[in-house]
Amino acid sequence: QVHLVESGGGSVQAGGSLRLSCAASGRIFSLSTMGWYRQAPGKQRELVATITDASITNHVESVKDRFTISRDNAKNTVYLQMNSLKPDDTAVYYCNLWTGTLDYWGQGTQVTVSS
């Protein structure tokens, strides 16, 4: 069983920064692709960024040059550094672990950006 626990959310003004963390239990972290997703009120959950077990990253266009995903396999933790935040970034952010066959999700952490 895998448990994912996100932290680091909060409220900031536009232009501010936050760093999200997601700590994973279990032994499969280093072998898994990790991702951050977000869901704004009234909208579907959407991909933000992913990082493979080989640390190959992908960021969706709307966050490129502002957000950076990274991982520390020694700590079983994935991070999302978010800079130059905009009100449109307001959402619940979820951590995802994908083994190739199984998906695991965290409980989410709220990020609110005010103008």
C-alpha angles and dihedrals in degrees: 000000000000125000123193122196120189125201140165102069123133146122123302138162122253111282092031130118138235133179118214122201131196120193118198130202123211135051100272099075096099091050096049138085111241126205144180120219131176138204123200122199111285093006136100122258110269137194118255105173143334136203124196128218086263090054094249106154136207126188125186116244096253092062102033113126089016106058128046127192120205139162140212109203092188088062097035087233136132123198138201115201108199119193133173090023119200131201087250088065090068107121146105107280119214131196118221132195118196121189095185092263106032133051126208127187136197124225094256135244125235120239117188122184118190125200 
